[in-house]
Amino acid sequence: MAQPLDTALAEVRALLLEPGRLTRAIAAGRRRGQAPSVVRAELRPVMLKAGPRLQVVTSDGVRPYTRNLAFGAEAEAAVDALLAEPFGNWHVQTADTTVQVRVTKSGAAQVHRARVQSTPDTSHDRAKEYLLDPGDPLFEVIGGSAAKRRQVDAFLRSLAATLPSNEELPQPLRVVDLGCGNAYLTFAAHRYLTANRGLDVRLIGVDVREDQRERNTELASRLGWADTVHFVAGTIADAPVGWEPTNTARERADPAGQPAGERGRHGADVVLALHACDTATDEALARAVAWRAPWVLAAPCCHHDIAAQLRRAAPPPPYALLTGHGILRERFADLLTDSLRAALLRQHGYRVDVVEFVDSAHTPRNLLIRATYTGAAGDPAEYRALVETWQVVPRLAVLLAERGSTR
């Protein structure tokens, strides 16, 4: 039920100015016929050497502006100024409550309140905890089904487990999402890395379709991220990815063990690929290796290339039963393809894990290749024995050879 806007904003004000209770708040969107002076504002409490502060990050659509304000008159003045802006949505998270305020066309407020589970629930049916709240206003802008949000959130959990501490990361952190499609992962990764981790991020999404580039660019602008999130139309293998010149701080940061200054030639620090179909995953991995990207996460989708090669070749004895039936051949092709991908990455200096990143109930394509560059090359003997036994040529091996990355 709608209620007076002033009443709803008074509730929001009280939550924003309670440092022991506030977790994070976001203001975005616009009211009918009005436009705020900033496109987005994010508030959260932080602890500095000088004591607790209210961090206010606003964006004018070009660049973010951060202030750390003392609780009291200084924070109150800033909060009152933001509440006076004609934002269309407020999303406030506290230790025990989530409050969402949406301003209707008539200028009233639709308010949704939800309690946060405070008592640990040890039952098998407990609600899933998310890195990004499904009610985050981000999802009102980018859309996406509940299933897609679960996949993206699970992917982000693997990213969180892969990256080291902020102090060990170069900043700005350069992230490329190859085969980004509707960019659900792209935008969610930006939100996680900036809001949850507090990192300075430059993110590029690559997709072959020009209409996707236009759509995603418009969404980045609506979110106020036009200065940090960009989209390129082109193939995964060849789309141009441009970055600002390497600065001295970046040259000194060396989490992946490269010589100082060498990282300036690389195209990305983090490479992401969520369900790039068949050999598109190989293209993403080959480009990551060519960049010597320190961190790579790819969730493959479909494995037609190796499956087709298995159909054409006689299986080695005594393994004919593995490929004699279509469904078994397809499943074996999945395992063989990703095993060979992992082996090739190890040969090029990566430590590799192949893990299940989301429950198969949400998608059968639930494996994730997670790689961290160490510079220690693996032994190619087992890989060579495997491809010779099955008489297959992995597409990734071909792409690496074309890029001059053979080992």
Secondary structure, DSSP 8 states (H G I E B T S, - for coil): -EE-HHHHHHHHHHHHT-TTTEEEEEEES--TT---SSSEEEEEEEEETTEEEEEEEEE-SS-EEEEEEETTHHHHHHHHHHHHS--SEEEEEESSEEEEEEE-TTS-EEEEEEE---S---STT-----SS-TT-HHHHHH---HHHHHHHHHHHHHHHHHS--GGGS-SSEEEEEET-TT-HHHHHHHHIIIIIT---EEEEEEES-HHHHHHHHHHHHHTT-TTTEEEEES-TTT---------HHHHH--TT---TTGGGG-S-SEEEEEEEETHHHHHHHHHHHHHT-SEEEEEEE--HHHHHHHHHS---TT-HHHHSSHHHHHHHHHHHHHHHHHHHHHHTTEEEEEEE-S-TTT-S--EEEEEEE-S-----HHHHHHHHHHT---HHHHHHHHTT---
